[in-house]
Amino acid sequence: MASASPVSNKSFINVQWVWNASPNPFSKSQNIEWRRYSDVENIIIEKAFTTGETNAILDDYHIDFKHSVQISNDDIHKQRPVKRTVCDKDDRILREERFLPNPVAPDRPFGGRYGFISPFIKEVVKDLNLTKKQLPSKDKTVVPMIVEKAASGIIEEGKHVGKKREAEEIANQLLQKKNADIKEIWKCCAYLYTLESFLYIKSNEIMRLIGSEQHEQVWRSKIRTLGPFCLLLWDNPFNRKLTKPGTILYRGAKLSDDLIALFKDDCSKDPRPWHSFQAFTSCTRNPSVAENFGNVLFIMKICLAFTVDLTELSKYSYEEEELLFPGVSFTVDIMEFDKKKNKHLIYLTLQQRHDKAEQHHVYKNAPQPSYDPQTPPDTSAYISAALVLGEALGSGDPDAIAAAKATLDRVTADAHASGVFDHGAAFSGSVLDRVASIDDDYAVAGAADCDGHDDDWK
């Protein structure tokens, strides 16, 4: 089954196939409600159309190009008109499904803190019989095997949810990159993740179950099928630098009153407990995108974390999608209700790694962080020192690490003495104190650089 590559799919970006969802689709008097096919379905349809096929076969329907209708695969009498539309470059689709679902577990507001590496990823590595030195970004000999397992797992999961053809399209795009450089494979995985399909939905649904005893066997049952793809996406070969401290990300959510109350309760505790996002979590740097969805707006300030900007890989570049990796820890710092937006605003501080309880709240009495990006104080020296430390840790050079820590320690002290943090630039404690929880021999240059820190893989 042939498949276009992610690069050639760029030709489909401005074309959208839609179907008539009106109660009476062939009525001449009713208003027409056109609905989009999913991204992967759109790729399948457009590819068949441009190659001169008479039909495009989807999971539940097939498209008859001659008569411009969608026909049920189970009942040929169930038909609906379809049409091919060419979108203007300024047309923007709000993908509510991507930025609205609760980013944390369904039966509790957040997961427990479990360190730098997600339990799901660790179990995938074990299932594939890999060592920490055989991750795809480090050992190219294992990459084809992981890609093949990822593709077969995607197809198996697609069958379970009635999306066999959609899964085959995704898997074939990935298999085309099997022998490519790991950077090309990762870009393919990231591109596939940005598409509207069952893949990103099911992967995150499963990973959000981590920490629930009731659902442990459920998420463990998906290690073999969804795990290899998640490992390829997680092991980002490009991510060798920390996201700039102070970066603010946004995500909308629709939460029940009970869940909102739990967030509020967590915010009132001292010290505030640390929790983790269990799954890959799509956020945006553009608040106007997130504000369109739900009754809650998460406003997240990065203290020390790795994220990835998916803008250049996504057909929805205007979303400015930023991906948080599973295992990113957070505290709930502030909660308020915005009457103008009619939303609860929940402010979080994000920290990549927290596994030493005594280091969680070094500056217990420090002022709460400010989240007004319009009037930030001058923290350039502080941010610069933090970034230098991140790069030094990534290099593994003990002298560079020691020098960078000393510099950050001095800059932090100066910032406190000068009152900079009193005006809202604190990241709920010094980056230095948070980085202290990472051993000197731990390479923070990327999520997969785990040499010298075996405990994370146990």
Sequence and secondary structure as in RCSB ss.txt:
>XXXX:A:sequence
MASASPVSNKSFINVQWVWNASPNPFSKSQNIEWRRYSDVENIIIEKAFTTGETNAILDDYHIDFKHSVQISNDD
IHKQRPVKRTVCDKDDRILREERFLPNPVAPDRPFGGRYGFISPFIKEVVKDLNLTKKQLPSKDKTVVPMIVEKA
ASGIIEEGKHVGKKREAEEIANQLLQKKNADIKEIWKCCAYLYTLESFLYIKSNEIMRLIGSEQHEQVWRSKIRT
LGPFCLLLWDNPFNRKLTKPGTILYRGAKLSDDLIALFKDDCSKDPRPWHSFQAFTSCTRNPSVAENFGNVLFIM
KICLAFTVDLTELSKYSYEEEELLFPGVSFTVDIMEFDKKKNKHLIYLTLQQRHDKAEQHHVYKNAPQPSYDPQT
PPDTSAYISAALVLGEALGSGDPDAIAAAKATLDRVTADAHASGVFDHGAAFSGSVLDRVASIDDDYAVAGAADC
DGHDDDWK
>XXXX:A:secstr
     TTGGGGGTTEEEEEE SSSTT SSS   EEE  HHHHHHHHHHHHTT SEEE SSEEEETTTTEEEESS 
TT EEEEEEEE  TT     HHHHSS SS TTSSSEE   SS HHHHHHHHHTT  TT STTT GGGHHHHHHHH
HHHHHHHHHHTT HHHHHHHHHHHHTTTTS HHHHHHHHHHHHHSSSHHHHHHHHHHTTTT GGGHHHHHTTHHH
HHHHHHHHHS TT  S   TT EEEEEE   HHHHHHHHHHHT SS   EE  S EEEES HHHHTTSSSEEEEE
EEEE  EEE GGG S GGG EEEE TT EEEEEEEEEETTTTEEEEEEEEES    GGGTTTTTT       TTS
    HHHHHHHHHHHHHHHHT HHHHHHHHHHHHHHHHHHHHHTTGGGTT  SS HHHHHTTS TTS TTSTT  
TT GGGG 
